[in-house]
Amino acid sequence: MQAQVWGSVGEQQTLAPAIVQLEEQLIKLGTLHSFETAAFTADSGFHSEKNLEFMTKTGLDTYIADTQFRSLNPLFKISETYHTEKRNGDLSVVKAGQGYLLQMIFTLTNDV
């Protein structure tokens, strides 16, 4: 676990320093090889070419949502809530019970 407080508006520039600090903490704890088995997830606020390049060098299994993930997901194309909120200019509000991806749309493979 790693946490920091940043006095900046954007998230993108905070990713690399936070990961570096996390790795330093893991070294102090004697768990340096944790990156080899850990998975890292982040929302689209962290998506940038610079961050993607940085994360490929960390050894972490990394998943960062891209900034166009809603337009690529077929469920958002038929979502009344998404389109209503988009028209109203407020995508920060998701009504309870809506906006979730159903488990059945995901496929698990053994490909690595």
Secondary structure, DSSP 8 states (H G I E B T S, - for coil): -------SS-SGGGHHHHHHHHHHHHHHTT-GGGGGT-EEEE-GGG--HHHHHHHHTT--EEEE--TTHHHH-HHHHT-HHHHHHHHHT-TT---TT-S---GGG-------
